[in-house]
Amino acid sequence: MTVGEWLGQASARLAKVGSNEARAEASLLLRHATGLSKAALLASPNSPAPEALEGLLARRLRGEPVAYIVGSREFYGREFAVSPAVLVPRHETETLVDAALFRSLEPGSRVLDVGTGSGCLAVTLALERPDLKVFASDVSQSALDVAVGNAARLGARVDLRAGDLFEPWGGERFDLMVSNPPYVAVGDELPAEVAGFEPEVALYAGEDGLAFYRRLASEAAGYLDSEAALLLEAGDRAAARVEEIFVGAGWRTEGWRDDLMGMPRAGTFLPPSLGPSESE
């Protein structure tokens, strides 16, 4: 079978099981198995298809995310290594990067990524703004190992530490904090490829999915400088509930940045110390 024939058959099989990006997924598997670029494959459709392709396709047909099969995912124009120890980076999270880069940060400003996972946020910010000092942490050592590898491979200077939330940062303060925390409610129905493969510790946040937002609203201000901000990702249709938590804890909101689907995704919050004074 040629690579062109395999691509057509694999795309049809993936579409049959409900893939919305069947041909793109089949192409990724093909490029992974052959080591060839998309252009090279287009130029040689009659090349023999490697035997390993059927095993890769079988994994995808069982629901395993393509990113775990090929070991990487594109994020903000760069390839990040991923494993089942971390969430697969999603394009909507790029909205959080845009929100962070929009802020006027002086060279040398300290930026913290809480719950870094693959390191896609911290590494991207360090590469887009190499004049910043970027820090990141994760409760999972396995996840942190992935982030360390991504930082090294992509040439990003990031101080990465293991620990729960702010545990590694006692006494330190930051000019900007970003976080894409777990925000799925226990019992929520998720796509099989998410629920069956991605790490639970990075997905679930209590009975209502808001547990980590409450912790951040309670603890984050102690780690932010006077003119700092906290940028957060929220799940679909969850922005209002997240905002209620922070406003209730004395934070002030600067609003939300929509993702490409028009969903409020990245919220900006100023700590209670920046709120209106009693004399106002």
C-alpha positions in Angstrom: 0.0 0.0 0.0 1.3 3.5 -0.8 1.3 6.4 1.6 -1.4 8.1 -0.5 -3.6 5.0 -0.4 -3.1 4.7 3.4 -3.9 8.3 4.0 -7.2 8.0 2.2 -8.2 4.8 3.9 -7.1 6.0 7.4 -9.0 9.3 7.0 -12.2 7.4 6.1 -11.8 5.1 9.2 -11.2 8.0 11.5 -14.2 9.9 10.1 -16.3 6.8 10.6 -15.6 6.8 14.4 -16.4 10.5 14.7 -13.2 12.4 14.2 -13.7 16.0 13.2 -10.2 16.3 11.8 -9.8 12.8 10.3 -7.5 13.7 7.4 -5.3 16.0 9.6 -4.9 13.3 12.2 -4.1 10.6 9.6 -1.5 13.0 8.1 0.1 13.5 11.5 0.4 9.8 12.1 1.8 9.4 8.6 4.4 12.1 9.1 5.4 10.6 12.5 5.8 7.1 11.1 7.8 8.2 8.0 9.7 11.1 9.5 8.8 13.1 6.4 7.4 16.6 6.2 4.0 17.3 4.8 5.5 18.7 1.6 7.7 15.6 1.1 4.8 13.3 1.5 2.7 15.3 -1.0 5.6 15.0 -3.4 5.9 11.2 -3.1 2.3 9.8 -2.7 3.4 6.4 -4.2 6.0 5.7 -1.6 5.3 2.4 0.4 3.4 2.9 3.7 5.4 1.8 6.7 4.0 -1.2 8.6 4.1 0.7 11.9 1.2 2.9 10.6 -1.5 0.3 11.4 -0.4 0.1 15.0 -0.5 3.9 15.3 -3.9 4.1 13.7 -5.3 1.3 16.0 -4.3 3.4 19.0 -6.1 6.5 17.6 -9.2 4.4 16.8 -9.3 3.3 20.4 -9.5 7.0 21.4 -5.9 7.8 22.4 -5.1 11.5 21.6 -2.9 11.9 18.6 -0.6 14.1 20.6 0.2 11.2 22.9 0.7 8.9 20.0 3.2 11.2 18.2 4.6 12.6 21.4 4.1 16.3 20.6 1.6 19.1 20.0 1.9 22.5 18.4 1.3 25.5 20.6 1.9 29.1 19.7 3.9 28.1 16.6 6.2 25.7 18.4 6.2 21.9 18.9 5.9 20.9 22.6 6.7 17.4 23.7 3.7 15.8 25.6 3.1 12.6 27.5 0.1 11.2 29.5 1.6 13.0 32.5 0.4 16.3 31.1 -2.7 17.8 29.5 -2.5 18.1 25.7 -2.0 21.9 25.0 -5.0 23.4 23.4 -5.2 26.3 21.1 -7.7 28.2 23.3 -5.0 28.4 25.9 -3.0 30.6 23.5 -5.5 33.3 24.4 -3.9 33.4 27.8 -0.5 33.9 26.2 -1.9 36.8 24.2 -3.4 38.4 27.3 0.0 38.2 29.1 1.9 39.6 26.2 -0.6 42.5 25.9 0.5 43.7 29.4 3.2 46.3 29.6 5.9 44.5 31.6 9.2 46.1 32.2 12.4 44.1 31.4 13.3 41.9 34.3 9.7 41.5 35.5 9.0 38.3 37.3 6.3 36.0 35.8 4.9 32.9 37.5 3.0 30.1 35.8 1.1 28.1 38.4 0.4 24.5 37.4 2.6 24.5 34.3 2.0 21.0 33.0 3.9 20.7 29.7 5.3 24.1 30.3 3.6 25.5 27.2 2.7 28.8 28.9 5.9 29.4 30.8 8.2 28.4 27.9 6.2 30.4 25.3 6.3 33.6 27.5 10.1 33.1 28.1 10.7 32.8 24.4 8.4 35.6 23.3 9.8 37.9 26.0 13.3 36.8 26.8 13.8 39.9 28.8 11.5 38.6 31.5 12.3 36.3 34.4 9.9 33.3 34.1 9.1 30.8 36.9 6.8 27.8 36.9 5.7 25.0 39.1 3.6 21.9 39.1 2.5 19.4 41.8 3.3 16.5 39.5 7.0 15.7 39.2 6.2 13.7 36.1 4.6 16.7 34.5 7.5 18.9 35.6 10.0 16.6 33.9 8.1 17.1 30.6 8.2 20.9 31.2 11.9 20.8 31.9 12.6 18.9 28.7 10.5 21.4 26.7 12.4 24.4 28.1 15.7 22.8 27.4 14.9 21.7 23.9 13.3 25.0 22.9 16.0 27.1 24.6 13.8 28.8 27.2 15.2 30.1 30.5 12.5 29.1 33.0 13.0 28.4 36.8 10.9 25.2 37.3 10.1 23.8 40.7 7.9 21.0 42.0 5.2 21.7 44.6 1.5 22.3 45.2 0.3 25.7 44.1 2.5 28.3 45.9 4.4 25.8 48.1 7.7 26.3 46.2 7.5 30.1 46.3 7.5 31.1 50.0 8.5 34.7 50.5 8.8 35.4 46.7 6.7 37.9 44.8 5.8 38.3 41.1 4.8 41.0 38.7 2.5 38.7 36.7 0.9 35.4 37.4 -0.7 33.1 34.9 -2.6 29.8 35.4 -4.6 27.3 33.5 -5.8 25.4 36.5 -7.9 22.2 36.6 -11.5 23.3 36.1 -13.6 20.2 35.4 -16.3 19.2 37.9 -16.1 15.7 39.2 -18.9 13.8 37.4 -18.9 16.0 34.3 -19.1 14.1 31.1 -15.9 14.5 29.0 -14.9 13.2 25.6 -13.6 9.7 25.8 -10.1 10.7 24.6 -9.9 13.2 27.5 -11.5 11.2 30.3 -9.7 8.0 29.4 -6.2 9.3 28.7 -5.4 12.8 30.2 -4.2 13.1 33.8 -7.0 13.4 36.4 -4.9 15.7 38.6 -4.8 18.3 35.8 -8.5 18.0 34.9 -10.7 17.8 38.0 -11.3 20.5 40.6 -13.9 19.4 43.1 -17.7 18.9 42.8 -18.2 22.1 40.9 -14.9 22.5 39.1 -14.1 25.7 40.9 -11.9 24.5 43.8 -8.6 25.8 42.4 -10.1 29.2 41.6 -11.1 29.5 45.3 -7.6 28.6 46.3 -6.1 31.1 43.9 -8.5 33.8 45.1 -7.5 33.1 48.7 -3.7 32.7 48.3 -2.4 34.4 45.2 -2.4 38.0 46.4 0.3 37.2 48.9 2.7 36.4 46.0 1.9 39.4 43.8 3.6 42.9 43.8 1.5 46.0 44.2 1.0 46.6 40.5 0.7 43.0 39.5 -2.1 41.0 37.9 -3.3 37.4 37.8 -4.4 36.0 34.4 -6.6 32.9 34.4 -8.1 30.5 31.9 -11.7 29.5 32.4 -13.7 26.7 31.0 -16.6 27.1 28.5 -19.3 29.3 30.0 -17.5 29.5 33.4 -16.2 33.1 33.3 -19.1 34.6 35.3 -18.7 32.0 38.1 -14.9 32.5 38.2 -15.3 36.2 38.3 -17.9 35.9 41.1 -15.3 34.0 43.2 -12.6 36.6 42.8 -14.8 39.7 43.2 -16.2 38.1 46.3 -12.7 37.8 47.7 -11.9 41.5 47.1 -10.2 41.2 43.7 -11.0 43.6 40.8 -11.6 42.3 37.3 -10.2 43.9 34.2 -12.5 41.7 32.0 -12.1 38.8 29.7 -10.3 38.1 26.4 -12.3 35.9 24.0 -10.8 32.9 22.3 -11.2 32.3 18.5 -14.6 30.8 19.1 -15.8 33.9 20.8 -15.8 32.3 24.3 -14.6 34.3 27.3 -11.3 32.5 28.0 -8.6 34.6 29.7 -9.6 36.7 32.7 -7.5 39.4 34.2 -7.7 40.1 38.0 -6.0 42.6 40.2 -5.4 41.7 43.8 -7.4 43.3 46.7 -4.6 45.8 47.5 -5.3 47.4 44.1 -9.0 47.9 44.7 -10.7 51.2 45.5 -9.6 52.8 48.8 -12.1 53.4 51.6 -11.9 57.1 50.9 -13.0 56.8 47.3 
